[in-house]
Structures are given as C-alpha cells and as structure tokens.
Amino acid sequence: METQGHVAPMIAAAAADGARLVVLTEMYASGFSMAAERIAEPVGGRSTQFLVDQAQQHGVWIAGSVAVQPDDEDKPFNRLVLAAPDGATHMYDKIHPFSYSGEHEHFGAGDRSLTVDVEGVRTSFFVCYDLRFADEFWARALDTDLYVVVANWPQSRRSHWQALLPARAIENQAYVVGVNRVGDGNGTPYAGDSVIIDPLGETLAVAAPGEHVIAAEIDPARVQEVRKRYPFLQDRR
C-alpha cells in the first residue's frame, strides 16, 4: 500500500497534464525480486487492481508489471498488466526471464506477445530483459507504432539500456518508451534513464537523475511517414 500511495499522485499529475498512457516500472509495487513466494499475488490481486482503479479514476491507460501466481501454474509470472479506462485489462508475461541471475528458476516464461490499439496507437509491450532480443521486436514491427519496455535495469549495465532502446526504435522505425527503476534495491543501484524515442532514434524526452515524470506526443502518422520515406522494413528477411 505504501508504494501505491507514492505512485498515485504521480499518475494523477500525468493524467492532469494530458497523458493518455501512463507507464510504471517492472514489478512496480515490489521492485524486482527472486522471492516469488513472498511477492507474487493472485490473478487480479491488489497491485493489478490498483492499476485498474487508477485507470478508471483518471480515464487513462496504465501499464506496469506485477509478480502474479495463476492458480493453474507451478510458477508465477513477471506479468505486465495494461489497464484500460473502461476497466478492461490486457496481460503480457515476460517471454525471456533473466537466466543470468536465475529468474527462470523462480518465474515462468510467457509464450505470446501483446499488441493493443491504445487510442489509435498500435502499442507492443515488453519487460526488461526482453529488450536484448531484437527478434521479438522485429516480429511485431509491421503492427507496431510504439514499443513500451518496463524495467529494473541496473546501473552497472546502464550503457546497454541507453544503446538498445534507440536501436529498437531505429531498426523498427517506431517509437520506444523505456521506463526504468531508480534508487537502490538490495544493494543494486538503478540509474533510471527513462526515455521516449522517436522512429528515427531521436530522444523526445529523458528523465533527469532521480524520480521524474516525463511525457511526449506519440503520432502514428509519423511512423508511417518515416517508413514510407525510408522503406527499410520491406528488405527484412
């Protein structure tokens, strides 16, 4: 509840400033943790319900990931929840658990992508380590205007985060929103570096050090314009 009380005013501020899609971090309520048995919530649990309630209250779309334990699964999932203003929800389970640190031993792997029309913007969602797998982004490119990546990406690999996000934008000629954790978690520092990038790889907005709300306009017509002017995607095999 403490996290929700902290996040709620920022959601309200973003909505008041005209945001239509508000994006929170990976495991926004708990921070990334391998303690699945401690942090995993049931389907529709309080962290998911908070997103639904906030989306309805402010009339916006809200995305963030939550550790979720379905009744019919052995392991929980690192699940991105997209809550719509009308109370509907869309789910994406992280396809690539971070095996380098043993995430695959504690969380199951998803097996399907998620692309949703968010008020005319075809939006595809990914979680943290998925960013390293270009093929997942390529597979959705023709149906995507905007990629959203939520993360707990550590400061020690900050340069990778800063390189891969614009790479995904440039190679797929689409907008990219990367939202990352800040502060310290169990001795691991996080630099944040949340950013919004346009289809040519140009930075539209970037967060200063610390906790901030950033915003930019996403125009699907710009995606089509770039792809028409530079028809690179048709040469992809």
N, C-alpha and C positions, 0 to 999 in steps of 0.2 A: 504493500500500500504506500510505503514511503516513496518508492520510485514513481508510482503513478501520480502522487501528489506533486512530485517535482516536475514531471513531464507535462502534466495537464495545462499549466499556464503557458508553456511554450507552444503547445498545439493551438490553444485559444488565440495566442498572439499571431501565429502563422495564418490561421483562418481569418482573423480580423484584417490582416494585410492583403487578403485576397487569394491565398493559396487554395488550390483545388485538390492537390495531392500532397499529403504530409508524410514524410518518411522518417522512421525511427531506426535505431541500430539493430544489429544482430543480437538476439536474446536481450532485448531492451530492458526487461524487467529484472534480470538477474545478473547480467554480464555473462560472457562465455564461460562455461564451466563443464568439466567432465563429470561432475557429481549429478549424473542424470537422475539417480534415485531420490535426490533431495530437491532438485529444481523443476523436474518435469511435472506438468499439470495435466489433468484430464482434458479431453477434447471439449472445447467451449469453456475452459477454466477461466479464472479471474483475469489473467493477463490478456487473453483473447477477448473476453467480454469487455474489458476496458477499452480496447481498440474499437469494438463495435459501438459502445456507448458514446465514445468521443466523436466517432464519425457521424453518428446520428445527431448528436447535440449540436455540432458545428456545421453540419451539412457538407462535409468534405470526405475524401477518400484518405484512409490512413493505412500505412504498411509498416510492419516490424516483425522480427522473428521471435518465436517463443519455443521453449522446450515442451513438447507435447507427447503424452503417452496414450496412444489409442488402446482401447480395451482388447483389440484382436491382434496386437503386435507384441513381439517379445521385447523389442527395444523402442524407446521413444524416438522422436524425430526432431531435428532442428527445423522447425516449420515456420516459413514466412506466412503471415496472415495479412491479407488485404481486405480491409473492411470498407464497405460502400456506404454512402449517405443513407440509403434505404434500409440498412440493416443486413444486407447480404454479405457473405464472406467468400473469399477465394483463397485457396491454400496452395503452397508450394513447399515440398520437402526437399531440403538441401541434397542435391544429387551427389556431391563429392564431399563426404566427411573428411576432415583434415587428418589423414592417417599418420602424418609425420609426428603428431602429438597424441595419437591414439584415439581420436574422436570416433573412428569406425568401430572401436570396441565398446563404445557406450551409446552410440546413436545409429539408427538405421539410415540407409541411403534411399533417397527418393528415386523414382523411375520415370518421372514425366515433368515437362516444362510447364510454365504458366505464362500466358499472354492474355491480357484483358484490355478491352477498349475502355479507357478512362477518359470519358468526355471527349471522344474523338481522337485520342492519342493511343495508339496501339503500344501497350506497355508490357515488357517482359521482365520477370523478376528473378534475381539470383541472390545467393548468400555467400559472402566472404570467399572462401577457397575456390568456389566455382569460377571466380574471376580468372584463374590461371588456365582455364580450359577453353581456349578460343573456339573449339568446335561446337560447344554448347551454344555460344552466341551466334556463330555462323548459321547454325541450323534454324534459328528464329529470325534471321536478318530481314528476309523479304516481308515478314509480317510484323515488323517492329519499327516504331518510331523512337521509342525511348527504352533504354535498359536501366533498371534500378538494381543496385547492388548494396545490400546492407551488410555490415561487417563489424568484427572486433579484430582489426588488423594491427599487429604490434608495431611499435615504433622501430624495432630492430630491422624490420623489412619495409620501412616506410618508402624507400625509393622504388620498391616493386609496385606498391599501391599507386604511387604517383606516375609510374610508367604504364602500367597495364590498363588503367581506366581510359586515358586518351587513346591508347592503342585500340581498345574495343570500339571506341567511337569512330576512329578514323577508318578502320578496316571494314566496319559495317555501315558507315555513313549514317549514323543515328546518334541521338542524344544519349548521354550517360549521366546518371545521378549516382554518386557514391557517398554513402553515409556511414561514417566510422565512429567508433567509440573514442572517448577522451579519458584522461586520468590514469589511474593505476588499478590493476586487478591482480591480486595475489602476487605482487611483486613484478608484474609485467606492465611496463608503461605503454600507453596508447597515445599517439600524436593527433588523432582526429583526421585532419586534412579532408574533411567532407567537401565535395566539389560537384559542380554541374558543368558539363562539357557539351559543346555543340557538335553537329555532324561532321565538321571539318577538324575536330580536335581542339578547338579554341575554348579556353576557360571562360565561362559566363559568370561564375560565382565560386568563391572558395572561402572556407571558414578560416578565420584567424586562429591562433593557438587558443585552446580552451573551448568552452561550450558556447556554441552560437547557433542561430537560425539563419540559414541562407535561402535565397529564392531566385528563380529566373523563369522566364516565359519559355514554354516548350511549344513550338509551332510545327505541326506535322507537314505543313506545306513546305517548310524549309528543308525537311528531309527529302521530299520528292524533288525539290529544285536541285539539291546537291547531287542526288542520284541521277537525275537527267543530265546535268551538266558534266558529271564525271561518272559514266556508266561502268564503273569497275565491277560491280557485283555480278554482272552478266558473264564475266570472264572466270568466275569462281567455279571450280570443279570439285 
